[in-house]
Amino acid sequence: MARRGSVWVAAVRTPVGACSAVLLAGVVLLAVLAPLLWGDAAAAIDTDAIGQSPSGAHWFGTDSLGRDLFFRTLVATRLSVGLAVLATAIGVGVGVVLGTLPSVLPRWAGRLLTAAVNVAVAFPGLLLALFFAVIFGVGTQGAVLAIAFAVAPAFARLVQTLSASVSGRDYIAAARVSGVGRIRLLARHVLPNIGEPLVVNATIGAGSALLAFAGLSFLGIGVQAPDYDWGRLLREGLDGIYVNPVAALAPCAAVVLAGLAFNLVGETVAAVVGVRTRATRRSPAPLPAAPLGSAAAEPAADAVLVVENLQVAFPGPNGWTVPVRGVSFSVRPGEAIGVVGESGSGKSLTALAVSRLIEAPGVVTADRLEFAGTPLAKAPDRELGTSLAMVFQDPMTSFNPARRVGRQLAEVSEQHHGLSRRAAFARAVDRLTAVRVPAPARRARQYPHEFSGGMRQRAMIGMGLMGRPKLVIADEPTTALDVTVQRQVLRLLARTREAEGAAILLISHDIAVVSQTCERMLVMYAGRVVEDLPTGAPAQHPYTRALLATTVDLETDRDEPLAVIPGRPPEPDQVPEGCAFAARCPLATDRCRDEDPVLEPTADAHRVACWHPQVSVLSGQSHEEGAA
Ligand SMILES: Nc1ncnc2c1ncn2[C@@H]1O[C@H](COP(=O)(O)OP(=O)(O)OP(=O)(O)O)[C@@H](O)[C@H]1O
């Protein structure tokens, strides 16, 4: 709640937010106070001062009955703004009902209603307002209903579109499956999730309603005498425009200012609720230097990837959150490295940083971040596009659902190799063949949804092979697949490595998968690499040992309870002072809680960040023995 409040404060501090706050406060104050303070002065008839020009006594002059136009303009604020807001509220209400009814009504009735809304949306709003004004009759009430019904179709369409985008989500499907009725589904699951854009559009819509209302009153079919709003004042002022132009200009200026207030408020609300990160995008303070997570070791001269002291940070309301805190490793050509660790340990962010895919407001810093000998920040897109391949966990969302698979693969060669459309498509078919997609020529012409999960994942790898990748980064590539397909994909990665000489960085929470595929393993915990070891070597860090102990295989004793690591990893913004694993480590000492261990070599090709390495967690040896 406090966080939300601070977002609003930050939004009001922007130039647009400040203007909107001042204008809105002015409009609301006038609407509330003006009739109370100046209502009588605005209604007072003075036959001695009929049709006067602006003067010290009457700043905007007087009308045909000698009434003060300055006070009348101020007093008209309440009716003008109040009626516009009322019309908008009714319009939004009717729009929400019309927009949601199709999902509740029988199919044929819903379609009929949708078609009617579509037809109504096609009519210009003012024309609809005039049409309804004739139906509901001349006068304030008729004008309110006319404008409400004129704006309702646009809101109905908006609600339909927003509901359609929400109704495809998994939580709606889950609610449906669990037997939630249509109306409850709508009220509980759909409407709360479309409320924010609706409010933003309603605020902006109130500005248009204000203008429309002034238009109807100006035409004589809105507010009727003795009541008056800005539209009526404009109509009366226009009669004497050559004598006193201010009489017409003042209500016009009032409409413009109030309309501006609504629109700017809409923009501010949109900035806060629509793009919530915008307000926090401003960096809270200079990003602190990355703590040295590892002892500097010179990487191989031909390393494909060199990462030294990598830090990924995001600005938050209370300062920087640093989910990746000084990660260092290097990858040699053709090498397969696995990155393991519990959820939230920073594996994916490390991969994204290495692929230059961390978006603002995220900040990536490193002492050294090089790909194929070139600083990553300077590597041309073409170089990265052809020599670094990325395979994501969910290929369904990584492929564009509206384009054929073959064309998406071909785009890489058209873009980066300058191949013609036909040649690029032929290469796409060839690559699909290489990743063993059956009937590749036919499959290349299909859409992603026509592929099975495993086939999509292979096609994704095929896309990476359109160039000559030096490094394939695969982020949980088999998590969504069944064991048989998982095996096929892992085999394919291994084959890619052999055939193309590509290095592999395989991210997985499954230590068994990594052991089968990789020769080295980086174990991450709370944004740090805590152990870097050859696969199969005895683990030295208590966390790695605990992770290995939780791995289940065919030889696991089913009579024994499954091993678990007690506790949870710390949140990125609550990492403790010393070793982040200390709170869960049975071997932790005061030193662990006070001092953060650095990743240091303990044996050939083996680095550990622990004050007490080589201690067996399971055997219950004391830490003194282990530390020795
Ligand atoms: N854009 C972001 N802004 C703030 N924090 C983020 C952002 N993206 C990720 N994080 C946080 O960074 C931490 C590490 O995330 P990351 O996705 O790298 O973890 P992971 O080890 O890959 O986990 P998983 O196995 O669940 O994918 C998480 O706590 C996550 O909440």
The ligand as an SDF file (V2000), in Angstrom:
LIG
                    3D

 31 33  0  0  0  0  0  0  0  0999 V2000
   12.6960   -7.5600  -13.7000 N   0  0  0  0  0  0  0  0  0  0  0  0
   12.9670   -7.8810  -12.4340 C   0  0  0  0  0  0  0  0  0  0  0  0
   12.8800   -6.9690  -11.4510 N   0  0  0  0  0  0  0  0  0  0  0  0
   13.1640   -7.2810  -10.1720 C   0  0  0  0  0  0  0  0  0  0  0  0
   13.5450   -8.5160   -9.7670 N   0  0  0  0  0  0  0  0  0  0  0  0
   13.6540   -9.4650  -10.7000 C   0  0  0  0  0  0  0  0  0  0  0  0
   13.3760   -9.2080  -12.0830 C   0  0  0  0  0  0  0  0  0  0  0  0
   13.5480  -10.3670  -12.7920 N   0  0  0  0  0  0  0  0  0  0  0  0
   13.9200  -11.2850  -11.8690 C   0  0  0  0  0  0  0  0  0  0  0  0
   13.9820  -10.7490  -10.6440 N   0  0  0  0  0  0  0  0  0  0  0  0
   14.3270  -11.4520   -9.3910 C   0  0  0  0  0  0  0  0  0  0  0  0
   15.6200  -11.9580   -9.5210 O   0  0  0  0  0  0  0  0  0  0  0  0
   15.7380  -13.1940   -8.8520 C   0  0  0  0  0  0  0  0  0  0  0  0
   16.4260  -14.1730   -9.7640 C   0  0  0  0  0  0  0  0  0  0  0  0
   15.5790  -14.4390  -10.8600 O   0  0  0  0  0  0  0  0  0  0  0  0
   15.9470  -15.5320  -11.9790 P   0  0  0  0  0  0  0  0  0  0  0  0
   14.8030  -15.5820  -12.9310 O   0  0  0  0  0  0  0  0  0  0  0  0
   17.2820  -15.2670  -12.5290 O   0  0  0  0  0  0  0  0  0  0  0  0
   15.9840  -16.8420  -11.0810 O   0  0  0  0  0  0  0  0  0  0  0  0
   16.2230  -18.3350  -11.5680 P   0  0  0  0  0  0  0  0  0  0  0  0
   17.3600  -18.8590  -10.7660 O   0  0  0  0  0  0  0  0  0  0  0  0
   16.3670  -18.4120  -13.0410 O   0  0  0  0  0  0  0  0  0  0  0  0
   14.8690  -18.9890  -11.0820 O   0  0  0  0  0  0  0  0  0  0  0  0
   13.9280  -20.0480  -11.8700 P   0  0  0  0  0  0  0  0  0  0  0  0
   14.6260  -21.3610  -11.7910 O   0  0  0  0  0  0  0  0  0  0  0  0
   12.6730  -20.0210  -11.0550 O   0  0  0  0  0  0  0  0  0  0  0  0
   13.7560  -19.5210  -13.2580 O   0  0  0  0  0  0  0  0  0  0  0  0
   14.3370  -13.6210   -8.4600 C   0  0  0  0  0  0  0  0  0  0  0  0
   14.1740  -13.4300   -7.0690 O   0  0  0  0  0  0  0  0  0  0  0  0
   13.4470  -12.6720   -9.2040 C   0  0  0  0  0  0  0  0  0  0  0  0
   12.3220  -12.3530   -8.4270 O   0  0  0  0  0  0  0  0  0  0  0  0
  1  2  1  0
  2  3  1  0
  2  7  2  0
  3  4  2  0
  4  5  1  0
  5  6  2  0
  6  7  1  0
  6 10  1  0
  7  8  1  0
  8  9  2  0
  9 10  1  0
 10 11  1  0
 11 12  1  0
 11 30  1  0
 12 13  1  0
 13 14  1  0
 13 28  1  0
 14 15  1  0
 15 16  1  0
 16 17  2  0
 16 18  1  0
 16 19  1  0
 19 20  1  0
 20 21  2  0
 20 22  1  0
 20 23  1  0
 23 24  1  0
 24 25  2  0
 24 26  1  0
 24 27  1  0
 28 29  1  0
 28 30  1  0
 30 31  1  0
M  END
$$$$
